[in-house]
Amino acid sequence: MNANSTNPRFSLFDELDRGLNHLVSEVLNQDVRKGNVPLLTVFELDNAYVVECDLPGVKLEDISLLVEDGVLQISGERAAPDGDETHVTLDERTYGMFSRKLKL
């Protein structure tokens, strides 16, 4: 940004806002890419909202749902596979605890 710019479309505050939005977006997306935040799809029916959550490989008994103060929390644990892992060539999945909150 040119400090001497007279173009009203660009201001220091606009630049700061864009920078902060980019930073927050990168941090949130990085958590999703790491796999510790399950991906959601939320859609609306005539009389309800439906929340779908991607949790491949997670057993139903390892998932916890809690609604408190208008916030849905989905949490649980993805267990690491049993067995000899010396033959694994590539494993991009993450294992361990996960949690996701959604304001209703």
C-alpha positions in Angstrom: 0.0 0.0 0.0 1.3 3.4 -0.9 1.2 5.7 2.2 0.6 8.7 -0.1 -2.3 7.0 -1.9 -5.4 9.3 -2.3 -7.6 6.4 -3.5 -10.4 6.2 -0.9 -10.9 2.5 -1.6 -7.7 1.7 0.2 -7.0 2.7 3.7 -4.8 1.5 6.5 -7.8 0.0 8.2 -8.9 -1.9 5.1 -5.4 -3.4 4.8 -5.3 -4.3 8.4 -8.8 -5.9 8.2 -7.7 -8.0 5.1 -4.5 -9.1 6.8 -6.3 -10.2 10.0 -9.0 -12.0 8.1 -6.3 -13.8 6.1 -4.4 -14.8 9.3 -7.5 -16.1 11.0 -8.6 -18.0 7.9 -5.1 -19.6 7.6 -5.1 -20.7 11.3 -8.6 -22.2 11.1 -7.8 -23.9 7.8 -4.6 -25.3 9.1 -6.4 -26.9 12.0 -8.8 -28.5 9.5 -5.9 -29.7 7.3 -4.2 -31.2 10.3 -7.2 -33.4 10.8 -7.9 -32.5 14.4 -11.1 -30.6 13.5 -13.8 -32.7 11.8 -15.3 -31.2 8.7 -19.0 -30.3 8.9 -21.9 -29.8 6.5 -24.9 -28.1 7.9 -28.2 -27.8 6.0 -31.7 -26.6 6.8 -34.9 -28.6 6.4 -38.4 -27.1 6.8 -38.4 -27.7 10.5 -34.8 -28.7 11.5 -31.1 -28.2 10.8 -29.0 -31.2 10.0 -25.3 -31.4 10.9 -23.2 -34.0 9.1 -19.7 -34.6 10.4 -16.9 -36.5 8.6 -15.4 -39.0 11.0 -14.2 -41.9 9.0 -12.7 -44.7 11.0 -14.2 -43.5 14.3 -16.5 -45.9 16.1 -19.8 -44.6 17.2 -19.0 -45.3 20.9 -15.9 -43.1 20.6 -18.1 -40.0 19.7 -19.6 -37.6 22.2 -22.3 -35.0 21.5 -23.1 -32.3 24.0 -25.4 -29.3 23.6 -24.9 -26.6 26.2 -25.8 -22.9 26.1 -26.8 -23.1 22.4 -23.5 -24.7 21.4 -23.2 -28.2 19.9 -19.9 -29.9 20.7 -18.8 -33.0 18.8 -15.8 -34.7 20.4 -14.1 -38.0 20.5 -11.0 -40.0 19.6 -9.7 -41.6 16.5 -7.7 -44.6 17.6 -4.5 -45.5 15.8 -4.6 -48.7 13.9 -3.3 -51.8 15.5 -0.7 -53.9 13.9 2.7 -53.7 12.3 3.1 -50.1 10.9 6.5 -50.8 9.4 4.8 -51.5 6.0 2.9 -48.3 5.9 4.2 -46.2 2.9 2.0 -43.1 3.5 -0.5 -42.2 6.3 -1.9 -38.7 6.2 -4.6 -39.4 8.7 -4.3 -38.1 12.2 -5.1 -40.0 15.4 -6.1 -39.0 18.9 -8.6 -36.6 20.5 -10.7 -34.2 18.3 -13.3 -31.6 19.1 -15.6 -29.3 17.1 -18.0 -26.7 18.4 -20.9 -25.2 16.5 -23.1 -22.3 17.7 -26.7 -23.3 17.1 
